[in-house]
Structures are given as structure tokens and as C-alpha cells.
Amino acid sequence: MPRRVQIEDPKYDDVPDADEPEETIRFKSSNSNVSDDQEPFMGIKVRRKASLHRDHKGDYLNVPSHPFLIKILQKQGDNEVLFADRVLKFTGSGKMKRCVLMITDSAIYIVDPEVDALKRRIVLAAVERVCLSELSDNFFAVIVPSEYDLLMASTRKTEIVTVLVEATKAKSATGFELDVVFSNRFEYNAASDLVKEVQFEEVEGM
């Protein structure tokens, strides 16, 4: 049986120190920077003002200028990068670690920039859904039932989710469209034997 723990998740600005395990994390979101506009791909999530007029670039790292990234992609037979950027990823113990996220037309790549090493590759066909809160924040979870899930944070979350939805649909022979779920409480598998519950709360006037 998987172990099940509850996370009351931390404020995004308070990134836990890498040497201090976090048993309880709290995500807090303010409505002070939220507009009435809604996310373009689902239409029910409030959206940060800063993201309203942001141009989508896709490759924010200039992947061709990083030989180790090119080598990783070539080894896997991938050559079309749809998105690349540095993000924060939660580890199984609840710590936050900076990593490189790349999305191609075939897979998701998680790369450790400290050692220039591929840590994980997830084929798009294995992704079942993406979970987001209904609030204004940078967090999202990629649910991969056949393996374990990813909980990450990025200021470009909207673009990442849009790219995943479009790439998954384009890759599917049956027209499968990735499910995007909005909830202020959801579960994800932080590891193959560890289920965590993520909770979000809105704080007035932050």
C-alpha cells in the first residue's frame, strides 16, 4: 500500500532550504494581483495580471547553445523542442529543487543543471492529466499513473500547460486530449510508494 501523507503547502516565496526537510508545506495565494481575465485553455481559473500580455517564446534557454541538452535530445531521437526553461520541482521528501524542464513533441525531460544529467524522461502518451489550483499561483502537477507524478512551479505555467495539451493531442492517433483539472485540493504520487495531498488557500491582501 502506498504511504499517504498530507501536505499543507508553503508560500511560493518561502522556498524550503535544501538541507531542511519539510513535512508540512503550505501554498498561499493572494488575490491582490489577480485580474478578471481567465486562463485561455479552460476558462475557470483566475489569472495573474503579470501574465496577461506575456509573449510565448517556447525555448527560453536557447537549447542549441547548450551541448549537453542537445546530446540528451539526440540520444533519445528528439529534435523538436516546444518548450524549455528552468523550473522548481518538488522532490519526494518535499524539498524544492531547481531543474531544467524541456517539452518536445514526444516527451517531457527533467534535467539536473548542476551535473548536466537527464534525471527523467516521460513520454507524452503516459501523461493522464495536469492538476492546477483555482487560485493565482505558479504550481502545477503532471499526473503519470504508470510511473509517479511531477509537482512543479513556474511563472510560465500557463504556457507549459498549453504546450502539453497541444503536444499530447497532436501526438495521439485517437485525438486524445489531456485533461486539465482545477481544484484547491488534489493528490499526487510524489514517489511510487508515496501519495501526498496538496492544499491551496487564498490569503486576502498579501
Disulfide bonds with the S-S distance in Angstrom:
none
